[in-house]
Amino acid sequence: MTHTSPQPDSPAPERFPVVVLGAGPAGLTVANALRAASVDCLVLETESRQFVEQRPRAGVLEEPVVRGLERRGLAGNLLRRAGRHTACEFRFDGAAHRLAYADLTGRHHFVYPQPLLVTDLIREYADVRGGTLRFEVRDVALHDTDTDHPSVSYVCPETGRRRLVHCDFVAGCDGARGVSRSVLTARHARIARHDYGIGWLALLAETPPSADCVLFGVHPGGFAGQMPRSPEVTRFYLQCPPGDDPENWPHERVWSELRRRLAAAGTPPLAEGKLLEKRVLDMHDYVVEPMAAGRLFLAGDAAHLTAPIAAKGMNLALHDAFLLGDALVAYLTAGDDSGLAGYSAACLRRVWDYQEFSQWLSDVYHGASSGDPYRAGTTLARLRRLFASPAAASAFVEQYLGTADHYGDPAGVRPAGSGGRARLSRARAGR
């Protein structure tokens, strides 16, 4: 709760202008923005450094996000090491249909696994910029966030004693299970939630990708996806019942279903390999609205969750972080509170657009396997229109790449080739 009191045997309180909760992409990006402006902050993380630098997460980054990181001096390794994706491929009706989105816009996706980005951001913040970051803290609590003198307390893992930190602002970047969201929603905010009623079996395989781009298999037996992560490792997804047990999916069944659902005439067979990870994700979204109250500001999964259907989660977290980091710097260095005042509304405009796109794309992915002939028919109509209408393709790509002008670009860069006509290439059966 917001007004719990620290234990009476606390050591002498500390003070930082900003306390950042969570050492994920959002929290570390906010912290780096503050350090770059010579504003001190404290980052608190409940897990170990090794854990946050290794946990498997998303890997697809929009180009505007990468340019935002580059502008802030945070993209050096990313730009040297990341893969570039210029197309995606839908497989349905036994054929492969390639959408070359770089030809439409001059923009592309970057593929850089989140653990690598987090490692880069921690190194820059703690090792290069000398920021303060404490891992494995326990029992984090927020106090007086409705006032001008908030504070954060936590149990120190070394001493077992509760420590108190006074601050001006709290950046809640501690994810769906962190304390920040519960504090905000307890008194100020509502949670809008959507459950898709489906599950995805998330797989990480020690095998090279079988195509040079993301594959979306829209199949009567269920959705399947391939997302390349590196030349040696590939992410796969298989639609399954919500709450399914990963043990129901032994090696042979996984690869049999992937081959069946991603089959398309004229395409090479999938490369099979050892399964490194196997877990079931129940597809759901939520949005906390507003994303701020008093001196507490949420960013990333603490504020909203977008199912991995559209690969938007890490991108949204970083868009939040750009806005929040810049707004805190403007206030703490120049007394300009306009960014903080407009923070929630600015973030939510993109958040709700991405939520809508995720819902639309879910209908496309899962309509063929719904068991409803009407939904299956409208799904195929949408897919065929995507490859027959340049206008439909352009609208899809704008949302898929996150390049709509009305979002604003965190790096101040206009999309190259915007307004151009669509160019699509198809790999049809028999061609």
Helices and strands as residue ranges (DSSP letters): E 14-15, E 18-21, H 25-36, E 41-44, H 49-54, E 60-62, H 63-71, H 76-81, E 83-85, E 88-92, E 95-99, H 101-105, E 109-111, H 114-122, I 123-128, E 132-134, E 138-143, E 151-155, E 162-166, E 169-172, H 179-187, E 190-206, E 214-217, E 224-228, E 234-240, G 246-248, H 251-261, E 274-289, E 292-293, E 296-298, G 300-302, E 304-305, G 308-310, H 313-334, H 338-341, H 343-366, G 367-369, H 373-386, H 390-401, G 405-407
